[in-house]
Amino acid sequence: MSKNPNFKTLQRLIEELGSIAADEGTYLTKVYTKLSGSYTSVTWRYNNKFFSVEYPNSDQNKRGLNNAYTNTRRGLNRIGLSMEDMKSLSQDYIGKNLSVSKKLSQIWKCLEQKRWGFLWRFKKWND
């Protein structure tokens, strides 16, 4: 069993988001090996802005996991899919883009949980 279920959840959500939100013909996932281990790369374009992130396929790769979280957050902000953008996204679109805003909400919650670490339980309890 994975010691970091949120990491795999984040990767799955990003893959689902890409398959929903990507400009037609731009969604691609690829598994490859580097010196530091096996990785899955997820790339796509959203409104002609490029998103790319790679996730280590082992939760033992702590540096790769931290880079994946950081690059996911940065990449989503760069293509205009930040927490603030979700409101306009769900107001502007119906259908598949409503799914996008739901996925974004789940992704940002996952990213926030990682950022808070073990303090997440206290934050969640106080909300």
DSSP file (Angstrom, degrees, kcal/mol; ACC not computed):
  #  RESIDUE AA STRUCTURE BP1 BP2  ACC     N-H-->O    O-->H-N    N-H-->O    O-->H-N    TCO  KAPPA ALPHA  PHI   PSI    X-CA   Y-CA   Z-CA
    1    1 A M              0   0    0      0, 0.0     2,-0.1     0, 0.0     0, 0.0   0.000 360.0 360.0 360.0 140.0    0.0    0.0    0.0
    2    2 A S        -     0   0    0      1,-0.1    56,-0.0     2,-0.1     0, 0.0  -0.403 360.0-147.6 -67.9 138.1    1.3    3.5   -0.8
    3    3 A K  S    S+     0   0    0      1,-0.2    -1,-0.1    -2,-0.1    57,-0.0   0.612  94.8  46.7 -79.5 -12.0    2.5    5.6    2.1
    4    4 A N    >>  +     0   0    0      1,-0.1     4,-1.2     2,-0.0     3,-0.9  -0.646  60.4 166.3-131.7  75.3    1.3    8.7    0.3
    5    5 A P  H 3> S+     0   0    0      0, 0.0     4,-2.2     0, 0.0     5,-0.2   0.810  76.2  62.6 -63.4 -29.0   -2.2    8.2   -1.0
    6    6 A N  H 3> S+     0   0    0      1,-0.2     4,-2.7     2,-0.2     5,-0.2   0.849  98.9  56.5 -64.4 -32.6   -2.7   12.0   -1.7
    7    7 A F  H <> S+     0   0    0     -3,-0.9     4,-2.3     2,-0.2    -1,-0.2   0.944 109.9  42.6 -63.2 -48.5    0.2   11.9   -4.1
    8    8 A K  H  X S+     0   0    0     -4,-1.2     4,-2.5     2,-0.2    -2,-0.2   0.860 113.4  53.9 -66.7 -34.9   -1.5    9.2   -6.3
    9    9 A T  H  X S+     0   0    0     -4,-2.2     4,-2.7     2,-0.2    -2,-0.2   0.930 108.6  49.2 -62.6 -45.2   -4.8   11.0   -5.9
   10   10 A L  H  X S+     0   0    0     -4,-2.7     4,-2.6     2,-0.2     5,-0.2   0.930 111.3  48.8 -60.0 -46.3   -3.2   14.2   -7.2
   11   11 A Q  H  X S+     0   0    0     -4,-2.3     4,-2.2     1,-0.2    -1,-0.2   0.928 112.7  47.8 -60.6 -45.2   -1.7   12.4  -10.2
   12   12 A R  H  X S+     0   0    0     -4,-2.5     4,-2.4     1,-0.2    -1,-0.2   0.909 112.4  49.4 -62.5 -42.7   -5.0   10.7  -11.0
   13   13 A L  H  X S+     0   0    0     -4,-2.7     4,-3.1     2,-0.2    -1,-0.2   0.900 110.2  50.2 -64.7 -41.2   -6.9   14.0  -10.7
   14   14 A I  H  X S+     0   0    0     -4,-2.6     4,-2.6     2,-0.2    -1,-0.2   0.900 111.2  49.4 -63.9 -40.1   -4.4   15.9  -13.0
   15   15 A E  H  X S+     0   0    0     -4,-2.2     4,-2.0    -5,-0.2    -2,-0.2   0.917 113.7  45.8 -64.8 -42.1   -4.7   13.1  -15.6
   16   16 A E  H  X S+     0   0    0     -4,-2.4     4,-1.4     2,-0.2    -2,-0.2   0.916 112.7  50.6 -65.8 -43.1   -8.5   13.3  -15.4
   17   17 A L  H  X S+     0   0    0     -4,-3.1     4,-3.6     1,-0.2     3,-0.4   0.931 110.4  50.0 -59.8 -45.9   -8.4   17.1  -15.6
   18   18 A G  H  X S+     0   0    0     -4,-2.6     4,-1.9     1,-0.2    -1,-0.2   0.895 108.3  52.1 -60.1 -41.4   -6.1   17.0  -18.6
   19   19 A S  H  < S+     0   0    0     -4,-2.0    -1,-0.2    -5,-0.2    -2,-0.2   0.777 119.4  36.8 -68.5 -23.9   -8.4   14.6  -20.4
   20   20 A I  H  < S+     0   0    0     -4,-1.4    -2,-0.2    -3,-0.4    -1,-0.2   0.891 126.4  32.3 -88.9 -47.5  -11.3   16.9  -19.8
   21   21 A A  H  < S+     0   0    0     -4,-3.6    26,-0.3    -5,-0.2    -3,-0.2   0.637  86.7 114.8 -92.1 -16.0   -9.8   20.4  -20.2
   22   22 A A  S  < S-     0   0    0     -4,-1.9    24,-0.2    -5,-0.4     3,-0.1  -0.224  74.3-106.9 -62.6 141.3   -7.1   19.9  -22.8
   23   23 A D    >   -     0   0    0     22,-3.4     3,-2.0     1,-0.2     4,-0.3  -0.381  62.3 -73.5 -58.0 146.5   -7.3   21.6  -26.1
   24   24 A E  T 3  S+     0   0    0      1,-0.3    -1,-0.2     2,-0.1    -3,-0.0  -0.151 116.7   6.2 -53.3 130.2   -8.2   18.9  -28.7
   25   25 A G  T 3  S+     0   0    0     -3,-0.1    -1,-0.3     1,-0.1    -2,-0.1   0.554 105.0  95.6  79.2   9.5   -5.3   16.6  -29.5
   26   26 A T    <   +     0   0    0     -3,-2.0     2,-0.4    19,-0.2    -2,-0.1   0.528  50.3 105.0-110.2  -6.4   -2.9   18.0  -26.9
   27   27 A Y        +     0   0    0     -4,-0.3     2,-0.3    17,-0.2    17,-0.2  -0.613  42.7 163.0 -80.9 129.8   -3.3   15.6  -24.0
   28   28 A L  E     -A   43   0A   0     15,-2.6    15,-2.8    -2,-0.4     2,-0.4  -0.981  20.5-171.9-149.0 132.7   -0.5   13.1  -23.6
   29   29 A T  E     +A   42   0A   0     -2,-0.3     2,-0.3    13,-0.2    13,-0.2  -0.959  13.0 179.2-119.5 146.6    0.8   10.8  -20.8
   30   30 A K  E     -A   41   0A   0     11,-2.1    11,-3.5    -2,-0.4     2,-0.5  -0.993  19.7-147.9-148.4 136.1    4.0    9.0  -21.0
   31   31 A V  E     +A   40   0A   0     -2,-0.3     2,-0.3     9,-0.2     9,-0.2  -0.907  33.0 154.6-104.1 132.2    5.9    6.6  -18.6
   32   32 A Y  E     -A   39   0A   0      7,-2.4     7,-3.2    -2,-0.5     2,-0.4  -0.938  36.4-115.6-150.4 169.5    9.7    6.7  -18.8
   33   33 A T  E     +A   38   0A   0     -2,-0.3     5,-0.2     5,-0.2     2,-0.2  -0.935  25.9 176.5-117.8 134.1   12.8    6.0  -16.7
   34   34 A K  E >   -A   37   0A   0      3,-3.1     3,-1.6    -2,-0.4    -2,-0.0  -0.675  51.6 -90.7-118.1 177.7   15.4    8.5  -15.5
   35   35 A L  T 3  S+     0   0    0      1,-0.3     3,-0.1    -2,-0.2    -2,-0.0   0.838 127.8  53.2 -58.0 -33.1   18.4    7.9  -13.2
   36   36 A S  T 3  S-     0   0    0      1,-0.3     2,-0.3    25,-0.0    -1,-0.3   0.443 123.2 -88.2 -86.3   0.9   16.3    8.7  -10.2
   37   37 A G  E <   -A   34   0A   0     -3,-1.6    -3,-3.1    19,-0.0     2,-0.3  -0.823  64.0 -26.2 131.1-168.0   13.6    6.1  -11.1
   38   38 A S  E     -A   33   0A   0     -2,-0.3    19,-3.1    -5,-0.2    20,-0.4  -0.657  56.9-175.7 -88.7 139.8   10.4    5.7  -13.1
   39   39 A Y  E     -AB  32  56A   0     -7,-3.2    -7,-2.4    -2,-0.3     2,-0.5  -0.929  22.7-141.8-133.5 155.2    8.2    8.7  -13.9
   40   40 A T  E     -AB  31  55A   0     15,-2.9    15,-3.0    -2,-0.3     2,-0.4  -0.989  19.8-155.4-115.1 126.4    4.8    9.5  -15.5
   41   41 A S  E     -AB  30  54A   0    -11,-3.5   -11,-2.1    -2,-0.5     2,-0.5  -0.853   6.8-168.1-102.2 135.3    4.7   12.7  -17.5
   42   42 A V  E     +AB  29  53A   0     11,-2.9    11,-2.0    -2,-0.4     2,-0.4  -0.988  14.1 169.3-123.9 121.4    1.4   14.5  -18.1
   43   43 A T  E     +AB  28  52A   0    -15,-2.8   -15,-2.6    -2,-0.5     2,-0.3  -0.982   6.4 139.5-133.7 145.3    1.3   17.2  -20.7
   44   44 A W  E     - B   0  51A   0      7,-2.3     7,-3.2    -2,-0.4     2,-0.4  -0.969  39.4-115.9-168.9 167.5   -1.6   19.2  -22.3
   45   45 A R  E     - B   0  50A   0    -22,-0.3   -22,-3.4    -2,-0.3     2,-0.4  -0.913  17.9-169.2-114.2 143.0   -2.6   22.6  -23.5
   46   46 A Y  E >  S- B   0  49A   0      3,-2.5     3,-1.5    -2,-0.4   -24,-0.1  -0.981  81.5 -13.8-131.7 119.5   -5.5   24.7  -22.1
   47   47 A N  T 3  S-     0   0    0     -2,-0.4    -1,-0.1   -26,-0.3     3,-0.1   0.907 129.4 -57.0  50.6  44.4   -6.5   27.8  -24.0
   48   48 A N  T 3  S+     0   0    0      1,-0.2     2,-0.5     0, 0.0    -1,-0.3   0.638 112.2 123.0  62.7  18.7   -3.2   27.5  -25.9
   49   49 A K  E <   -B   46   0A   0     -3,-1.5    -3,-2.5    30,-0.1     2,-0.3  -0.941  62.3-123.1-109.6 134.0   -1.2   27.6  -22.6
   50   50 A F  E     -B   45   0A   0     -2,-0.5     2,-0.4    -5,-0.2    -5,-0.2  -0.558  24.3-171.3 -83.6 132.7    1.1   24.6  -22.0
   51   51 A F  E     +B   44   0A   0     -7,-3.2    -7,-2.3    -2,-0.3     2,-0.3  -0.985  12.6 164.9-120.1 132.1    0.9   22.5  -18.8
   52   52 A S  E     +B   43   0A   0     -2,-0.4     2,-0.3    -9,-0.2    -9,-0.2  -0.983   2.1 156.4-148.8 135.3    3.5   19.8  -18.0
   53   53 A V  E     -B   42   0A   0    -11,-2.0   -11,-2.9    -2,-0.3     2,-0.4  -0.984  23.3-146.9-153.0 152.0    4.3   17.9  -14.9
   54   54 A E  E     -B   41   0A   0     -2,-0.3   -13,-0.2   -13,-0.2    17,-0.1  -0.974   8.0-160.1-125.1 141.9    6.0   14.6  -14.0
   55   55 A Y  E     -B   40   0A   0    -15,-3.0   -15,-2.9    -2,-0.4     2,-0.1  -0.964  21.8-122.6-119.3 131.7    5.2   12.3  -11.2
   56   56 A P  E     -B   39   0A   0      0, 0.0   -17,-0.3     0, 0.0   -19,-0.0  -0.479  14.9-138.8 -68.4 144.0    7.5    9.7   -9.8
   57   57 A N  S    S+     0   0    0    -19,-3.1     2,-0.4    -2,-0.1   -18,-0.1   0.397  86.4  63.8 -86.2   4.2    6.0    6.2   -9.9
   58   58 A S  S >  S-     0   0    0    -20,-0.4     3,-1.3     3,-0.1     7,-0.1  -0.995  70.8-147.9-127.5 132.6    7.4    5.4   -6.5
   59   59 A D  T 3  S+     0   0    0     -2,-0.4    -1,-0.1     1,-0.2     6,-0.1   0.454  93.8  76.9 -77.8   3.5    6.5    7.2   -3.3
   60   60 A Q  T 3  S+     0   0    0      1,-0.1     2,-1.7     2,-0.0    -1,-0.2   0.665  71.8  87.1 -79.9 -18.0   10.1    6.6   -2.1
   61   61 A N    <>  +     0   0    0     -3,-1.3     4,-2.3     1,-0.2     5,-0.2  -0.599  54.9 171.9 -84.6  80.9   11.3    9.4   -4.3
   62   62 A K  H  > S+     0   0    0     -2,-1.7     4,-2.5     1,-0.2    -1,-0.2   0.878  75.8  50.0 -62.2 -40.9   10.7   12.3   -1.8
   63   63 A R  H  > S+     0   0    0      1,-0.2     4,-2.5     2,-0.2    -1,-0.2   0.921 111.5  49.0 -65.1 -42.4   12.5   14.9   -4.0
   64   64 A G  H  > S+     0   0    0      2,-0.2     4,-2.2     1,-0.2    -2,-0.2   0.878 110.6  51.3 -63.2 -38.1   10.4   13.8   -7.0
   65   65 A L  H  X S+     0   0    0     -4,-2.3     4,-2.3     2,-0.2    -2,-0.2   0.933 111.0  47.0 -64.5 -46.2    7.2   14.0   -4.9
   66   66 A N  H  X S+     0   0    0     -4,-2.5     4,-2.4     1,-0.2    -2,-0.2   0.910 112.9  49.5 -62.7 -41.7    8.0   17.5   -3.7
   67   67 A N  H  X S+     0   0    0     -4,-2.5     4,-3.1     1,-0.2     5,-0.3   0.890 108.6  54.0 -63.1 -38.6    8.9   18.7   -7.2
   68   68 A A  H  X S+     0   0    0     -4,-2.2     4,-2.2     2,-0.2    -2,-0.2   0.929 110.7  45.3 -62.5 -45.6    5.6   17.2   -8.5
   69   69 A Y  H  X S+     0   0    0     -4,-2.3     4,-2.3     2,-0.2     5,-0.2   0.946 116.3  45.6 -62.4 -48.0    3.5   19.1   -6.0
   70   70 A T  H  X S+     0   0    0     -4,-2.4     4,-2.6     1,-0.2    -2,-0.2   0.933 115.6  45.6 -61.6 -47.0    5.4   22.4   -6.6
   71   71 A N  H  X S+     0   0    0     -4,-3.1     4,-2.6     2,-0.2    -1,-0.2   0.822 110.6  54.1 -69.5 -31.0    5.3   22.0  -10.4
   72   72 A T  H  X S+     0   0    0     -4,-2.2     4,-2.5    -5,-0.3     5,-0.2   0.953 111.9  44.0 -64.8 -48.8    1.6   21.1  -10.4
   73   73 A R  H  X S+     0   0    0     -4,-2.3     4,-2.0     2,-0.2    -2,-0.2   0.940 117.2  45.6 -59.9 -48.9    0.7   24.2   -8.4
   74   74 A R  H  X S+     0   0    0     -4,-2.6     4,-2.5    -5,-0.2    -1,-0.2   0.912 113.2  50.2 -61.2 -44.6    3.0   26.4  -10.6
   75   75 A G  H  X S+     0   0    0     -4,-2.6     4,-1.8     1,-0.2    -1,-0.2   0.897 109.6  49.6 -64.0 -41.9    1.7   24.9  -13.8
   76   76 A L  H  <>S+     0   0    0     -4,-2.5     5,-3.6     1,-0.2     4,-0.2   0.899 113.0  47.4 -65.5 -39.5   -2.0   25.3  -12.9
   77   77 A N  H ><5S+     0   0    0     -4,-2.0     3,-1.2     3,-0.2     5,-0.2   0.901 109.1  55.0 -65.3 -40.0   -1.4   28.9  -12.0
   78   78 A R  H 3<5S+     0   0    0     -4,-2.5    -2,-0.2     1,-0.3    -1,-0.2   0.860 110.4  44.3 -63.8 -36.4    0.6   29.5  -15.2
   79   79 A I  T 3<5S-     0   0    0     -4,-1.8    -1,-0.3    -5,-0.1    -2,-0.2   0.386 122.7-103.7 -92.1   7.1   -2.3   28.3  -17.4
   80   80 A G  T < 5S+     0   0    0     -3,-1.2    -3,-0.2    -4,-0.2    -2,-0.1   0.822  84.2 123.9  82.5  31.2   -4.9   30.2  -15.5
   81   81 A L      < +     0   0    0     -5,-3.6    -4,-0.2    -6,-0.2    -3,-0.1  -0.416  34.7 139.7-119.0  56.4   -6.4   27.4  -13.4
   82   82 A S  S  > S-     0   0    0     -5,-0.2     4,-0.9    -6,-0.1     3,-0.3  -0.349  71.3 -94.8 -89.0 175.3   -5.9   28.8  -10.0
   83   83 A M  H >> S+     0   0    0      1,-0.2     3,-0.7     2,-0.2     4,-0.5   0.888 127.0  51.5 -57.2 -40.9   -8.3   28.6   -7.1
   84   84 A E  H >> S+     0   0    0      1,-0.2     4,-0.7     2,-0.2     3,-0.7   0.835 104.2  57.7 -66.7 -32.7   -9.6   32.0   -8.0
   85   85 A D  H 3> S+     0   0    0     -3,-0.3     4,-2.4     1,-0.2    -1,-0.2   0.691  88.1  76.5 -73.1 -17.4  -10.2   31.0  -11.6
   86   86 A M  H <X S+     0   0    0     -4,-0.9     4,-2.7    -3,-0.7     5,-0.2   0.888  90.3  55.2 -61.7 -38.2  -12.5   28.2  -10.6
   87   87 A K  H <X S+     0   0    0     -3,-0.7     4,-1.7    -4,-0.5    -1,-0.2   0.952 112.2  41.1 -61.1 -49.7  -15.4   30.6   -9.9
   88   88 A S  H  X S+     0   0    0     -4,-0.7     4,-2.6     1,-0.2    -1,-0.2   0.864 113.3  55.8 -67.3 -33.9  -15.2   32.2  -13.4
   89   89 A L  H  X S+     0   0    0     -4,-2.4     4,-1.6     1,-0.2    -2,-0.2   0.934 110.1  43.8 -63.1 -46.2  -14.7   28.8  -15.0
   90   90 A S  H  < S+     0   0    0     -4,-2.7    -1,-0.2     1,-0.2    -2,-0.2   0.793 117.0  47.5 -72.5 -25.8  -17.8   27.3  -13.5
   91   91 A Q  H  < S+     0   0    0     -4,-1.7    -2,-0.2    -5,-0.2    -1,-0.2   0.851 114.3  46.0 -78.9 -35.4  -19.8   30.5  -14.3
   92   92 A D  H  < S+     0   0    0     -4,-2.6     2,-0.3    -5,-0.2    -2,-0.2   0.764 113.2  46.6 -79.9 -26.4  -18.6   30.7  -17.9
   93   93 A Y     <  -     0   0    0     -4,-1.6     2,-0.3    -5,-0.2    -1,-0.0  -0.841  56.1-165.4-125.4 154.9  -19.0   27.1  -18.9
   94   94 A I    >   +     0   0    0     -2,-0.3     3,-0.8     3,-0.0     2,-0.5  -0.913  63.2  12.8-128.2 157.3  -21.6   24.3  -18.7
   95   95 A G  T >> S+     0   0    0     -2,-0.3     4,-1.2     1,-0.3     3,-1.1  -0.664 129.1  15.0  84.7-122.6  -21.1   20.6  -19.3
   96   96 A K  H 3> S+     0   0    0     -2,-0.5     4,-1.3     1,-0.3    -1,-0.3   0.828 125.8  57.5 -62.4 -31.2  -17.6   19.3  -19.5
   97   97 A N  H <> S+     0   0    0     -3,-0.8     4,-1.8     1,-0.2    -1,-0.3   0.727  97.9  60.0 -75.6 -19.4  -16.2   22.5  -18.0
   98   98 A L  H <> S+     0   0    0     -3,-1.1     4,-1.8     2,-0.2    -1,-0.2   0.879 104.1  51.7 -67.9 -37.6  -18.3   22.1  -14.9
   99   99 A S  H  X S+     0   0    0     -4,-1.2     4,-2.6     1,-0.2    -2,-0.2   0.871 105.4  56.8 -62.0 -36.8  -16.4   18.8  -14.5
  100  100 A V  H  X S+     0   0    0     -4,-1.3     4,-2.8     1,-0.2    -2,-0.2   0.932 105.8  48.2 -60.6 -47.0  -13.2   20.8  -14.8
  101  101 A S  H  X S+     0   0    0     -4,-1.8     4,-2.1     1,-0.2    -1,-0.2   0.869 111.4  50.5 -66.2 -34.6  -14.1   23.1  -11.9
  102  102 A K  H  X S+     0   0    0     -4,-1.8     4,-2.0     2,-0.2    -1,-0.2   0.928 111.9  47.5 -65.8 -43.7  -15.0   20.1   -9.7
  103  103 A K  H  X S+     0   0    0     -4,-2.6     4,-2.7     1,-0.2    -2,-0.2   0.908 110.6  52.7 -62.3 -41.8  -11.6   18.5  -10.6
  104  104 A L  H  X S+     0   0    0     -4,-2.8     4,-3.0     1,-0.2     5,-0.3   0.910 106.8  52.5 -60.7 -42.3   -9.8   21.7   -9.8
  105  105 A S  H  X S+     0   0    0     -4,-2.1     4,-1.8     1,-0.2    -1,-0.2   0.919 111.6  45.9 -59.8 -44.0  -11.5   21.9   -6.5
  106  106 A Q  H  X S+     0   0    0     -4,-2.0     4,-2.0     2,-0.2    -2,-0.2   0.899 113.5  49.9 -65.4 -40.5  -10.3   18.4   -5.6
  107  107 A I  H  X S+     0   0    0     -4,-2.7     4,-2.7     2,-0.2    -2,-0.2   0.933 110.6  48.0 -65.1 -47.0   -6.8   19.2   -6.9
  108  108 A W  H  X S+     0   0    0     -4,-3.0     4,-2.6     1,-0.2    -1,-0.2   0.856 110.5  52.7 -65.6 -33.2   -6.4   22.4   -4.9
  109  109 A K  H  X S+     0   0    0     -4,-1.8     4,-2.4    -5,-0.3    -1,-0.2   0.917 110.7  47.8 -64.6 -42.0   -7.7   20.6   -1.8
  110  110 A C  H  X S+     0   0    0     -4,-2.0     4,-1.8     2,-0.2    -2,-0.2   0.911 113.4  47.2 -63.5 -43.8   -5.0   17.9   -2.4
  111  111 A L  H  X S+     0   0    0     -4,-2.7     4,-2.1     2,-0.2    -2,-0.2   0.896 112.3  50.0 -65.2 -40.8   -2.3   20.5   -2.9
  112  112 A E  H  X S+     0   0    0     -4,-2.6     4,-2.3     1,-0.2     5,-0.2   0.900 108.0  53.2 -65.3 -40.6   -3.4   22.5    0.2
  113  113 A Q  H  X S+     0   0    0     -4,-2.4     4,-1.6     1,-0.2     7,-0.2   0.902 109.6  48.6 -61.3 -41.2   -3.4   19.3    2.3
  114  114 A K  H  < S+     0   0    0     -4,-1.8    -1,-0.2     2,-0.2    -2,-0.2   0.911 110.3  51.6 -63.9 -42.5    0.2   18.6    1.2
  115  115 A R  H  < S+     0   0    0     -4,-2.1    -2,-0.2     1,-0.2    -1,-0.2   0.885 113.0  44.2 -63.9 -39.4    1.3   22.2    2.0
  116  116 A W  H >< S-     0   0    0     -4,-2.3     3,-1.6     1,-0.2    -1,-0.2   0.744  89.5-178.3 -77.6 -23.8   -0.2   22.0    5.5
  117  117 A G  G ><  -     0   0    0     -4,-1.6     3,-1.8     1,-0.3     4,-0.2  -0.335  66.9  -6.4  61.6-136.3    1.3   18.5    6.1
  118  118 A F  G >  S+     0   0    0      1,-0.3     3,-0.8     2,-0.2     4,-0.4   0.694 129.2  68.9 -67.8 -17.3    0.4   17.1    9.5
  119  119 A L  G <> S+     0   0    0     -3,-1.6     4,-2.2     1,-0.2     3,-0.5   0.593  75.0  89.3 -74.3  -9.6   -1.2   20.4   10.5
  120  120 A W  H <> S+     0   0    0     -3,-1.8     4,-3.1    -7,-0.2     5,-0.3   0.875  81.1  57.1 -54.9 -40.5   -4.0   19.6    8.0
  121  121 A R  H <> S+     0   0    0     -3,-0.8     4,-1.9    -4,-0.2    -1,-0.2   0.897 109.1  45.4 -59.8 -40.4   -6.0   17.8   10.6
  122  122 A F  H  > S+     0   0    0     -3,-0.5     4,-1.8    -4,-0.4    -1,-0.2   0.896 114.0  48.1 -70.6 -39.9   -6.0   20.8   12.9
  123  123 A K  H  X S+     0   0    0     -4,-2.2     4,-1.3     2,-0.2    -2,-0.2   0.932 113.5  47.4 -64.1 -45.6   -6.9   23.2   10.0
  124  124 A K  H  < S+     0   0    0     -4,-3.1    -1,-0.2     1,-0.2    -2,-0.2   0.872 111.4  51.6 -63.5 -37.8   -9.7   20.9    8.9
  125  125 A W  H  < S+     0   0    0     -4,-1.9    -1,-0.2    -5,-0.3    -2,-0.2   0.844 110.5  48.5 -69.0 -34.1  -11.0   20.6   12.4
  126  126 A N  H  <        0   0    0     -4,-1.8    -1,-0.2     1,-0.2    -2,-0.2   0.690 360.0 360.0 -80.4 -19.2  -11.1   24.4   12.9
  127  127 A D     <        0   0    0     -4,-1.3    -1,-0.2    -3,-0.2    -2,-0.1   0.481 360.0 360.0 -74.0 360.0  -12.9   25.1    9.6
